[in-house]
Every structure is written in C-alpha cells, then in structure tokens.
Amino acid sequence: SLSHNPESNMKLSSGIADVAAWEKEGLLWGLGTDGPAGSNNDLSMFEAMDFAGKLAKVKTEDPTVLPARELLAAATREGARAL
C-alpha cells in the first residue's frame, strides 16, 4: 500500500506521483499530509485532496482523472485500508 502526500511532494520538489497508473495496477493507496516538520505547511486533508486531484490532471493531461468521489475515498476509507 502507498501513501500519497502531494503537498510534501510539491514542497520538496520530489515529483508528481502517477496515481492514475497506481489505480490501473490495482495498488492500494490513500492520501496523507506527511507532517509539518519541513515537508508540509499544514495538515489539511482538504488541501491534500485538492492538490492530489490537480496534480493528477497535470500528470495525465486528463481533466477527468481522479474525480472528487475518488479523492474523498482516498482521504478517508481507502487511507484507512492502506494503513
């Protein structure tokens, strides 16, 4: 299972996760915030959902990838399953 921490990835310039490929492969993943100690400015799951959705659209050049329903699931039940 994987934890996707989009705000941390942006702040540390560590790249854009290919979440669409993870889903295609059937990988279990959830959204996270990483932590405020240098890799994230806050711990907002709402911002994590927002950034994850927008970054996925940029990565795939597909405006339909990761709709709000999937992002909410990744921030809640799928994140819990990933633990």
Helices and strands as residue ranges (DSSP letters): E 2-4, H 6-11, H 19-25, E 29-31, H 45-60, H 68-75, H 77-82
